[in-house]
Amino acid sequence: MKIIESGIKDVKAHESVKIVMPSNLYGCELGENVFVGPFVEIQKNVKIGARTKVQSHAFVCELVNIEEDCFIGHGVMFINDVFSSGGPAGGDATKWKATHIGNKVSIGSNATIMPVSICDKAVIGAGSVVTKDITEPGIYVGNPAKKLRDL
C-alpha cells in the first residue's frame, strides 16, 4: 500500500491568501486575498484571481482560469474531460478542455461547470449544470443552465 499525503505543493500564492486545511492544492496560482475553504482540491495549471472565494468541498480541475472577485460555492465541480472518445480520457490531457470564468461571477453551491467560458457578471444558480458558453451577464439556472433574467 502506498499512501500519498494531500496538502499544498508548488503553489504560487500572494501572501494575503487564506487556505483552510485540510485542502489539496498543487501547481496552481492564487491571487491577492483569495480564500480557499476546507476540503477543496485545486489542481495544477489553475489560476484564481484576486479576491475570489472558493468555498468548502469545491473541485477545480486542471485548465480552469477564474478571474477576479468571484464566488465559488460549496461543492462546485469543474469538469475538463467531456468523454470525447466515449469514455474517460484518463491521463491523456490532450483530450481535456479548458474553462474560463470572467470577473465578478458567482457560482452557487453544487453547480457543475463543464468546459465553457462564462462572461463577467454572471450568476449561476445552486445545482445548475453549465454546458454551454455564457456570453451575456444575467442569472442562469437549471440543467442545462438557461438564462432566467438580466441582473
C-alpha beads as a LAMMPS data file, in Angstrom:
LAMMPS data file: protein, C-alpha beads

151 atoms
150 bonds

1 atom types
1 bond types

-500.0 500.0 xlo xhi
-500.0 500.0 ylo yhi
-500.0 500.0 zlo zhi

Masses

1 110.0

Atoms # bond

1 1 1 0.000 0.000 0.000
2 1 1 1.215 3.489 -0.851
3 1 1 -0.223 6.498 0.943
4 1 1 0.058 9.880 -0.742
5 1 1 -0.403 12.828 1.566
6 1 1 -2.590 15.702 0.447
7 1 1 -1.546 19.231 1.181
8 1 1 -0.086 22.272 -0.516
9 1 1 2.698 21.786 -3.075
10 1 1 4.205 24.114 -5.667
11 1 1 1.531 26.800 -5.186
12 1 1 2.263 30.367 -6.239
13 1 1 0.208 32.488 -3.849
14 1 1 0.074 36.101 -2.719
15 1 1 0.973 36.498 0.970
16 1 1 -2.620 37.548 1.755
17 1 1 -4.122 34.204 0.613
18 1 1 -6.008 32.214 3.256
19 1 1 -6.351 28.432 2.956
20 1 1 -8.335 26.370 5.458
21 1 1 -6.957 22.871 5.910
22 1 1 -7.428 20.123 5.068
23 1 1 -7.207 21.098 1.414
24 1 1 -5.262 19.769 -1.558
25 1 1 -3.609 22.353 -3.803
26 1 1 -0.752 21.770 -6.210
27 1 1 0.828 23.630 -9.105
28 1 1 -1.783 26.404 -9.090
29 1 1 -1.657 30.193 -8.803
30 1 1 -3.719 32.216 -6.303
31 1 1 -4.054 35.993 -6.461
32 1 1 -4.252 38.599 -3.722
33 1 1 -6.767 37.964 -0.916
34 1 1 -8.019 34.646 -2.328
35 1 1 -9.845 32.481 0.220
36 1 1 -9.915 28.684 -0.054
37 1 1 -12.208 26.761 2.297
38 1 1 -11.628 23.282 3.717
39 1 1 -11.822 20.079 1.686
40 1 1 -11.071 21.900 -1.570
41 1 1 -8.902 20.497 -4.358
42 1 1 -7.266 22.880 -6.823
43 1 1 -5.135 21.154 -9.443
44 1 1 -2.092 22.251 -11.413
45 1 1 -2.275 24.946 -14.067
46 1 1 -5.291 26.589 -12.416
47 1 1 -5.244 30.368 -11.959
48 1 1 -7.543 32.081 -9.480
49 1 1 -7.742 35.869 -9.477
50 1 1 -7.686 38.368 -6.636
51 1 1 -10.435 38.479 -4.023
52 1 1 -12.053 35.244 -5.197
53 1 1 -13.591 32.909 -2.601
54 1 1 -13.662 29.156 -3.122
55 1 1 -15.932 27.538 -0.541
56 1 1 -15.620 24.084 1.004
57 1 1 -15.736 20.829 -0.955
58 1 1 -15.172 22.510 -4.344
59 1 1 -13.128 20.748 -7.028
60 1 1 -11.205 22.907 -9.504
61 1 1 -9.533 20.717 -12.121
62 1 1 -6.687 21.497 -14.493
63 1 1 -7.271 24.048 -17.275
64 1 1 -9.600 26.276 -15.241
65 1 1 -8.979 30.024 -15.112
66 1 1 -11.078 32.055 -12.671
67 1 1 -10.723 35.843 -12.862
68 1 1 -11.115 38.374 -10.029
69 1 1 -13.873 38.987 -7.445
70 1 1 -15.629 35.645 -7.988
71 1 1 -17.532 33.407 -5.592
72 1 1 -17.349 29.626 -5.995
73 1 1 -19.948 27.998 -3.746
74 1 1 -19.772 24.855 -1.644
75 1 1 -19.377 21.655 -3.632
76 1 1 -18.953 23.285 -7.058
77 1 1 -17.412 20.840 -9.543
78 1 1 -15.432 21.868 -12.612
79 1 1 -15.082 19.270 -15.379
80 1 1 -12.338 19.132 -18.020
81 1 1 -12.994 15.696 -19.557
82 1 1 -16.042 15.506 -21.822
83 1 1 -15.505 11.817 -22.706
84 1 1 -14.853 12.823 -26.334
85 1 1 -13.784 9.293 -27.245
86 1 1 -16.681 7.574 -25.477
87 1 1 -15.011 7.149 -22.097
88 1 1 -12.668 8.845 -19.674
89 1 1 -9.541 10.392 -21.149
90 1 1 -7.572 9.190 -18.142
91 1 1 -4.155 10.806 -18.109
92 1 1 -4.391 11.974 -21.747
93 1 1 -4.510 15.730 -21.151
94 1 1 -4.682 16.366 -24.905
95 1 1 -8.345 15.345 -24.713
96 1 1 -9.171 17.721 -21.858
97 1 1 -10.864 21.073 -22.455
98 1 1 -10.397 24.445 -20.743
99 1 1 -12.805 26.586 -18.712
100 1 1 -12.692 30.364 -18.308
101 1 1 -14.662 32.204 -15.624
102 1 1 -14.845 36.001 -16.010
103 1 1 -14.749 38.715 -13.342
104 1 1 -17.455 39.074 -10.682
105 1 1 -19.024 35.675 -11.410
106 1 1 -20.958 33.928 -8.646
107 1 1 -21.462 30.162 -8.844
108 1 1 -23.954 28.636 -6.399
109 1 1 -23.438 25.516 -4.322
110 1 1 -23.308 22.141 -6.058
111 1 1 -23.219 23.597 -9.568
112 1 1 -21.358 21.633 -12.234
113 1 1 -19.340 23.602 -14.772
114 1 1 -18.431 21.803 -17.978
115 1 1 -15.573 23.196 -20.134
116 1 1 -17.102 26.560 -21.051
117 1 1 -16.478 30.276 -20.975
118 1 1 -18.597 32.381 -18.606
119 1 1 -18.624 36.151 -19.146
120 1 1 -18.201 38.809 -16.455
121 1 1 -21.047 39.450 -14.006
122 1 1 -22.930 36.168 -14.422
123 1 1 -24.713 34.366 -11.582
124 1 1 -25.053 30.594 -11.766
125 1 1 -27.787 29.195 -9.536
126 1 1 -27.180 26.453 -6.995
127 1 1 -27.320 22.971 -8.521
128 1 1 -27.171 24.255 -12.099
129 1 1 -25.229 22.474 -14.828
130 1 1 -23.479 24.809 -17.269
131 1 1 -22.989 23.005 -20.590
132 1 1 -22.582 25.951 -22.989
133 1 1 -20.751 29.268 -23.015
134 1 1 -22.470 32.139 -21.214
135 1 1 -21.862 35.308 -23.196
136 1 1 -24.059 37.909 -21.501
137 1 1 -24.488 38.882 -17.843
138 1 1 -27.541 37.549 -16.047
139 1 1 -28.845 34.853 -13.751
140 1 1 -28.649 31.298 -15.098
141 1 1 -30.349 28.263 -13.539
142 1 1 -31.248 24.668 -14.267
143 1 1 -29.931 21.617 -16.060
144 1 1 -28.819 22.636 -18.572
145 1 1 -28.438 26.184 -17.232
146 1 1 -30.566 28.751 -19.054
147 1 1 -30.912 32.476 -18.570
148 1 1 -33.603 33.307 -16.047
149 1 1 -33.278 37.083 -16.191
150 1 1 -30.947 40.044 -16.536
151 1 1 -29.200 41.413 -13.489

Bonds

1 1 1 2
2 1 2 3
3 1 3 4
4 1 4 5
5 1 5 6
6 1 6 7
7 1 7 8
8 1 8 9
9 1 9 10
10 1 10 11
11 1 11 12
12 1 12 13
13 1 13 14
14 1 14 15
15 1 15 16
16 1 16 17
17 1 17 18
18 1 18 19
19 1 19 20
20 1 20 21
21 1 21 22
22 1 22 23
23 1 23 24
24 1 24 25
25 1 25 26
26 1 26 27
27 1 27 28
28 1 28 29
29 1 29 30
30 1 30 31
31 1 31 32
32 1 32 33
33 1 33 34
34 1 34 35
35 1 35 36
36 1 36 37
37 1 37 38
38 1 38 39
39 1 39 40
40 1 40 41
41 1 41 42
42 1 42 43
43 1 43 44
44 1 44 45
45 1 45 46
46 1 46 47
47 1 47 48
48 1 48 49
49 1 49 50
50 1 50 51
51 1 51 52
52 1 52 53
53 1 53 54
54 1 54 55
55 1 55 56
56 1 56 57
57 1 57 58
58 1 58 59
59 1 59 60
60 1 60 61
61 1 61 62
62 1 62 63
63 1 63 64
64 1 64 65
65 1 65 66
66 1 66 67
67 1 67 68
68 1 68 69
69 1 69 70
70 1 70 71
71 1 71 72
72 1 72 73
73 1 73 74
74 1 74 75
75 1 75 76
76 1 76 77
77 1 77 78
78 1 78 79
79 1 79 80
80 1 80 81
81 1 81 82
82 1 82 83
83 1 83 84
84 1 84 85
85 1 85 86
86 1 86 87
87 1 87 88
88 1 88 89
89 1 89 90
90 1 90 91
91 1 91 92
92 1 92 93
93 1 93 94
94 1 94 95
95 1 95 96
96 1 96 97
97 1 97 98
98 1 98 99
99 1 99 100
100 1 100 101
101 1 101 102
102 1 102 103
103 1 103 104
104 1 104 105
105 1 105 106
106 1 106 107
107 1 107 108
108 1 108 109
109 1 109 110
110 1 110 111
111 1 111 112
112 1 112 113
113 1 113 114
114 1 114 115
115 1 115 116
116 1 116 117
117 1 117 118
118 1 118 119
119 1 119 120
120 1 120 121
121 1 121 122
122 1 122 123
123 1 123 124
124 1 124 125
125 1 125 126
126 1 126 127
127 1 127 128
128 1 128 129
129 1 129 130
130 1 130 131
131 1 131 132
132 1 132 133
133 1 133 134
134 1 134 135
135 1 135 136
136 1 136 137
137 1 137 138
138 1 138 139
139 1 139 140
140 1 140 141
141 1 141 142
142 1 142 143
143 1 143 144
144 1 144 145
145 1 145 146
146 1 146 147
147 1 147 148
148 1 148 149
149 1 149 150
150 1 150 151
